[in-house]
């Protein structure tokens, strides 16, 4: 595996949870103005999980894509 690809995967593993946490904080802060506390937390958790999955997906796709480009 290429060093750059390993760095992409490391950044993905590091920043995806951080992106999820930040998405939860931002979403919960906004949703608490519009929903009760329980629904706001549930919606914010859904958004955090979705954000986490998107960041993981983008990181893995870019890592594998870069690996294919470099290896050919």
MIZAMI-965348 format. One record per residue (C-alpha): residue number from 1; residue in three letters; x, z, y. Coordinates in steps of 0.25 Angstrom, whole numbers. Each point is the difference from the previous one (the first is absolute). Last residue first. Example, Ala and Ser with C-alpha at 12.3 -4.5 7.8 and 13.67 -1.06 7.14 Angstrom:
BEGIN
    n  res     c1     c3     c2
    2  SER     55     29     -4
    1  ALA     -6      2    -14
This chain:
BEGIN
    n  res     c1     c3     c2
   72  UNK     -5    -52      7
   71  UNK      2     15     -1
   70  UNK     -1      3     15
   69  UNK    -14     -7      1
   68  UNK     -5      7    -13
   67  UNK      5     14      5
   66  UNK     -6     -2     14
   65  UNK    -13     -3     -7
   64  UNK      1     12     -9
   63  UNK      3      9     12
   62  UNK    -10     -6      9
   61  UNK    -11      1    -10
   60  UNK      4     15     -4
   59  UNK      0      4     15
   58  UNK    -13     -7      4
   57  UNK     -7      6    -12
   56  UNK      6     14      2
   55  UNK     -4     -1     15
   54  UNK    -14     -5     -4
   53  UNK     -2     11    -10
   52  UNK      4     11     10
   51  UNK     -9     -6     10
   50  UNK    -12      0    -10
   49  UNK      3     15     -4
   48  UNK      1      4     15
   47  UNK    -13     -7      3
   46  UNK     -8      6    -12
   45  UNK      6     14      4
   44  UNK     -5     -2     14
   43  UNK    -14     -4     -5
   42  UNK      0     13     -8
   41  UNK      5      9     11
   40  UNK    -10     -6     10
   39  UNK    -12      2    -10
   38  UNK      4     15     -2
   37  UNK      2      2     15
   36  UNK    -13     -6      4
   35  UNK      1    -14      6
   34  UNK      2     -7     13
   33  UNK     10      8      8
   32  UNK      7      5    -13
   31  UNK      2    -15     -3
   30  UNK     10     -2     11
   29  UNK      9     12     -4
   28  UNK     -2     -3    -15
   27  UNK      5    -14      2
   26  UNK     12      3      8
   25  UNK      4     11     -9
   24  UNK     -3     -7    -13
   23  UNK      7    -13      4
   22  UNK     12      8      4
   21  UNK      0      7    -14
   20  UNK     -1    -14     -7
   19  UNK     11     -6      8
   18  UNK      9     11     -4
   17  UNK     -4     -2    -14
   16  UNK      4    -14      1
   15  UNK     13      2      8
   14  UNK      9      6    -10
   13  UNK     -4     -8    -13
   12  UNK      0    -13      8
   11  UNK     13      3      7
   10  UNK      6      3    -14
    9  UNK     -6    -13     -5
    8  UNK      6     -8     12
    7  UNK     13      7     -1
    6  UNK      1     -4    -15
    5  UNK     -4    -15      4
    4  UNK     12      0     10
    3  UNK      9      6    -11
    2  UNK     -3    -12     -9
    1  UNK     -5      4    -14
